Amino acid sequence: MSQSDQHNDSSSPAGDGTNGKTSINPNSRTQFNRRKEPLSANEYVKGIRNGNRAMLSRAITLIESTKPGHRALAQDIIGQCLPDSGNSIRIGITGVPGVGKSTFIETLGNRIIKKGHRLAVLAIDPSSTRSKGSILGDKTRMETLANSDRAYIRPSPTRGSLGGVARKTRETIYLCEAAGYNTIFIETVGVGQSETAVHSMVDFFLLLMLAGAGDELQGIKRGIMEMADAIAINKIDEAGGKAVRQAVREYKNALHLYPEAASGWKPNVVTCSAQTGEGIDDIWKLIREYIKLTRENGYFEIKRNRQARHWMYDTIETHLNEHFFQHPEVKQRQPTIEQKVLEGKLSSFRAAQQLLDAYFK
């Protein structure tokens, strides 16, 4: 963060307590006021393209803002950055609680940075409503990665709106790519709908699992295993060899039950230890092989186009939904109509039609 950024939240100047005169030099006050002036979209874009991480962070904050003025400025910034986007490998990383995602991301991230890549780590945290920003703890656990000038880590707690944060993460990807980050990790900290959201914006989807953790902990696999391009069994240094071999066998057998992927890729099961580094390079090699295959057979571009179309229509649905419920007539009639439904005096379908009639009237 630049020196000027560090002082953006400074309080108003105070007197010396005796003569009422300010203790701040008039020239300094002028400079302070100048720094407080809002930046233009062009200034943001210039800073992002120059790799200014503070400017990137401020632009992402605009994306996450709900203020109409901020959103308009954010869309202008995204539009200008769009020609510089699309040049990264987007990797989704998820897994059961306690699987060691943070350590895995730091270990893999440091490896690929040494290979010359620039890495952005974006995190979707659907559990933040309860944990009040647990992802920030993950950021502190990625200490060496967070301190690297070739890495950028951005937590995005949902505050109860998973769909909204997913769309903002999608837009954030564009800015990170324009800033020169050619590898993007998108991490889901919690479990549930976030996996589907992340899968719809990445090129490669990696599922981290544990060996011998028990079916009750591994229940997540039923919903997301079909989306995985690879399954990595982590913490093999803590599990016995027999448990690891059994887990590999079980997951490979499970993958055979799913139909062949349209990408032409056969999902594999690998083992690793983020703590010791064992198997980490093999996972990166696997990802590179997938990217090479899908680029050669054309699936890479097809998938990106499908994802862009999905987010276009998703955005339309979201805005229509928000506009509908903010309509004055709908807001006025909704409580009464809803109460009639609860009392059994009005069917759900008839109630919906009445609200729609009020909206379109």
Buried (B, 14 or more C-beta within 10 A) or exposed (E): EEEEBEEEEEEEEEEEEEEEEEEBEEEEEEEBEEEEEEBEBEEBBBBBBEBBBBBBBBBBEBBBBEEEEBBEBBBBBBEBBEEBBBEBBBBBBBBBEEBBBBBBBBBBBBBBBEEEBBBBBBBBBBBBBEBEEBBBEBBEBBEEBBEBEBBBBBBBBBBEBBBBBBBBBBBBBBBBBBBBBBBBBBBBBBBBBBBBBBBBBBBBBBBBBBBBBEEEBBEBBEEBBBBBBBBBBBBBEBBEEEBBBBBBEBBEEBBEEEEEEEBEBEBBBBBBBBBEBEBBBBBBEBBEEBBEBBEEBEBBEEBBEEBEEEBEEBBEEBEEEEEBEEBEEBEEBBEEBBEBBEEEEBEEEEBEEBBEEBBEE
